[in-house]
Amino acid sequence: MTNHQYEVIGGVDTHADTHTAVVIDEVGRMLGHRQFPTTVAGYRALLAWMSDHGPVRSVGIEGTGSYGVGLARYLRAQGVHLLEVDRPNRKMRRQRGKSDPIDAEAAARAVLAGTASTTPKNRDGQVEAIRVIRVARTSAVKSRTAAINALVGMVRTAPEPLRTHLLDLRNSELIITAAALRPAMDIADPIAATKTAIRRLARRVIDLDREIRAADVDLQVLLKQAAPQLLELPGVGPEVAAQLLITAGDNPERIRDERAFAALCGVSPIPASSGRTDRHRLNRGGDRMANRALYIVAVNRMRCHPETLTYVERRRKQGLSNKDISRCLKRYIARQLYPLILESLRIRPPSSTALAEL
């Protein structure tokens, strides 16, 4: 008789401090579950434990972009085939309950059944560098907006004569004037305390402006290295290019064609036919930030791009509204940008293989 060693499938439910792993065989039998720490030693022990049950065919991980990113990097460096697994649906949770082993088993069974088919992002190249810089910039922009709103609100309710002195200034003038206020000596006095608070808010805005400008410079450098041809297209600026590269990831080959990229961006029409009705509806799924980026390109081209203006005029004569035309344009733009994104991300420096040596 031939000695055949069955392959096994792993599932992992990820958390901040621990990962719960489950192993099932080719016919779905549960072989065991165990919890491991979120350290390199824990990742090594998790893979060794799975391999003790047999050759590992695939591992389904829930949350490869958050808590599971470290484990995904380690397993990928070891040559393990990974799949991104969505959270269990509510119906399954109502039937089976909720626990870490149950969720890990659901991840493994999703891989076995073929419902989990998404290849996770690598997060080990230039796109990951663009993403982290952009995350910091976005946080700074939100903090700047909050600081300006707090500054304006405090000026409107400030005691006289401070309120009269600052109320009619524009935001740019208000920030400069408020930042130059002298620090208060008697902090118990409401006017002195208000001056101190306004001065601190204005200087916070100035510091955040400096941080945003530095992030913009970093993004420009990274984008010119990663995808200079994207920035040359009409309507595509640094923010749009950065978002579309982040959506594609460092391994764009996981997106099989331009139709899959359009679906990922939420611009592919979805069939909504029934009986004698033959129609499509708007796709509200996908990456909404990528959808917003394509919308920005469409709006810019509808304003000042000659070829787009000709297309808009023709479609208006056919009875389409501006909203419908912008949806058509987003689909066209996704088709245009996909090969450029694919070409850009395939010509990138090789990623670090330090994890492979751990």
N, C-alpha and C positions, 0 to 999 in steps of 0.2 A: 504494500500500500504506500502511496505517496504521502509524505509528511507535509501538509499544507498549513502554513501559518496565516491565520486570518488577519486582515487589516482592521484597525480600530479607528474610531472617529471621536474626537474630543469636543467638548463644549465648555466654555468658560463664562462665568458671571463675574464681572469685574467690579471692584470697589476701591476706595482710596487706600486702604491698608492691607486688604487681603483679596485674593482671587479664589473663587470656588470652581474646581474643575470636575468634570464628569467624563467617563469613558464608556462608550457603547460599542458593540461589535457590528459586523456587517448586516446582521438581521435585526438589529435594534435592541439586543439584550443589554441590560445595565450591568456593567462590570465593576463599577465602584465610583466613589466620589471622595474628594479630599480638598482641604483648604491650604493655601500657600500664601506666604507674605509677598508683598509687592516690592521685592528686591531682586537683584541679579541672581543671588543664590536661590531665591524662591522660584524665579523663572526656570533656572537650571533644574531644580528639583521637580518642578511641574512637568517639564518635558521628559525627564528621566522616568517619572512615575507613569506617564502615558505610554512611553516606549516599552515599559515592562509588560504591558498587556498585549503588545504586538506592534507591527509596523504602523505608524500613524499616517493615515491617508489624508485627512484634513482636520482642521481645528476651526470651529466656529466661535467667534469672540463677540460679545456684546459690548459696544462702546470702544471701538478701536481708536476713536479720535479724542477720547477723554481719559478715563481711568485705565483703559486697556492699551494705551499707546505704547507703554514701555514693554509689556509682554509681546505685543504684536511686532515690535522692532526686533526683539530677541529671537522670537520664533522664525521670523522671516530670514534673519541672518543665519539661522541653522538649517534653512532650506525647507521649512515646513510650509505646506500649502494652507493659506489662511482665507477665511471668508467672514465678511461682516454680517452679523445677525441682528435683526431688529428685536425690540422688546416683545415678549409674548403678548398676544392680543387679550383683550379683556374677557372674552368668552372662555379661553383656556384658563385664565387665572381664577375665574369664578368656579370652574369645574375642579381644578386641581389644587388651588390655593397658591400661596406665594412664599417662597423661601429661596435661599441661594442655590441649594442643590437642584430644586425644581427648575429654576431659571436656567441653570447650566445644562441640565438634561434637555430642556426645550431647545437650547441652542444647538446641541449635538444632533437632536432629531431633525431640526430644520436643515442641517447640512446633509443628513442621510436622505431626507425626502426630496432634496433639491430646491426647496423654497428659499434657502439662503444661497444666493448666487453672486452676490456683490463682492468684488475684490476691494479690500480696504486700501486707503491711500498709504503710500510709503512714508511720507513725512520725514525724509532724510536728504532733501536736496534744496535747490534754490527757492522752490515754491514755499517750502516750510519757513525759510528765512523771510520771504516776503510776508507770509501769514503772521508771524510773530511781531514783525515791525508794524504791520497794519493793525493788529490787535491793540498794541500800545498806542498807536496814533488815534484809533477810534475812541479808546478810553480817555485820552487827553482831550479830544474834541467834545465828548459828552461832559467831562468835568469843566471845561471852559464855558460851555453853555450854561451849566448849573451855576457856576460862579458869577457869570454876567447877570443871570436872572436874580440871584441873591443880591448882587450889588445894586441893580436898578430898584428892586423892591425895598431895600434898606434906605436908598436915597429918597424914595417917595414917602417914607414914613419917618424920616429923620427930623429932629427938632430944628426949629428956626434959630439962627439964619442959615444953618448948614444946608437945609433943604432948598432954600431959594438960590443959594450959590451953585448947587450942582444939578438942580432938577432939569433945566432946559438944555443941558449939554448933550451932544450926541454920544453914542457909546464909546467911540474912539477917544473923543475929548474927555469924557467922564473917567475913563480908565487912567489916562495920563494925569489928569488933575487930582484924582483920588489917590493915586500912588504917590504923589508929591506932598500929600498932607503931612504935617508934623505929628509925630507920635504924642499921644495925650499923656499928661503928667498925672492928673487926678482921675484914675480909672473909675471912681465911684460916681463921677458926674455923667449924666446920660449923654450930653453932647460930646464929651471927651471919649467916652466908650464907643459911641457911634463913629467918631472919626477914626479910632483905632481899628474897628471892625471893617469900615469901608476901605481903609488903607490896605489892610491885609487881603481883602477880596480882590482889589485892583492889582496888587502885586502877584497874587495867585494867577490872575488872568494873563499877566505879562509873562510869567514863568511858563505857563501852559502854551502860550503863543510860541515861545522859544522852542519848547519841546516838539510842537507840531511841525515847525519849520525844519528842525533837525530830522524828524521822521520822514518828511517829504523828500529831503535830500537823499536819505538812505534808500527810499523806495525808487527814486529816479535812477540811482546807480544800479540797484538790483534789476529793475525792469529793463534797462538798456542792455544789461548782460544777458538776461533770460529771454526776452522777446521784444527786440527793438522794432520788428516789422509790425507788431500790433499797434504801437504808438503812432505809426505813420498813417493808419487808416482814419478816415473821416469820422469824427464823433467819439473816438476812443482816446480817453485820457488815462493818466496814471491810476486813478481809482478804479475805473472800469477794467483796465488791463489786469491790475492786481487781483480783483475779485474773480475774473474769469480764469486766471491761472490757478488761483486757490481752489476753485470749483473743480478744475480738471485734475489737480494734484500732481505730485512728482512722477507718477506712473500713469500717463494718459492712455497707455495701451489698454487699460482696464475698460475704457469707453470704446465699444466695438465699432461705432460709426457715428456719422453726424446726426442720425436720427436719435441715437441713444444720448448724444450730447444735448440735443434739443429737449428731450424728455427730462434730462437731468436739470436743465435750466427752467423747466416748466413752461416751455413755449411750443410744445407739440400739441396739436389739436387731438382731442380724445373722442372716439366714436360714441355717439349717443343716439343710435338708430333703434327703432322699434316698430315692427309691423310695416306699415306703408311710409313711415317717417324715416328719412335718410338725412342725417345731420351730424355735425360734430359740435362739441362744447369746449369751453375754455379749460385748459389744464391748470388747476390750482395746486398741483404738487410740485415736487422738485425743490431745488435750492432757490429760495425766494430772493436772496441777495444777488444771485446770478441773474435772475429774472429782472430785478431792478436795474442791474448794470446794462442789460440789453435794452431795457426801456429808455435809459438815458441816451444810449447811442441812437435809438430810433427817433427820439424827440429832437436831438441835435441835428440829425440829418433831415428831418421834416422841416426844419427852419432855414437851413442854409446850404444843403447839398443839392446841386442842380439835378442830378439823375434821380434822386429821391423825390424832389419836388415834381418832376415830370410823372413819376410813378403815382404820387399822391393825387395829382390832378386827374389822371386816367381812372384811378379807382373811385374817386369821388363821382365821376360821371357815371360809374356803374352802380351808384347808390350806396356805397360803403361810408360809414361814419369815420371820423378821425380815430376813434377807439379801435374799430375793426382794422383800419389801415395800419395802426401801430402794432397790432397783434401780428398781422401778416409780415410786417417789417422785422419784428423780433425773430420770427422763424427764419426769414431770409438771412438776417445778420448772423444767427447761430450757424447756419450752413456755411456762411462765408468765413467765419472766424475759426471754426473747428480745425481745418487743415493747418492753419497758421499756428494755432496753439499746439497741435500735435507735433509739428516740425520744430517749434521752439523748445519744447520740453524734452524732445529726444536728443537734442544737441546741448547737453548740459554736462558739467563736470561730474565724474564718477563720485558716488556718495562714499562716506566713510564706512569702512568695514570693521571698525573697532569692536562692535558687538559680536562679530563672528568669532573673535578670538577669546571671548569670555568663557 
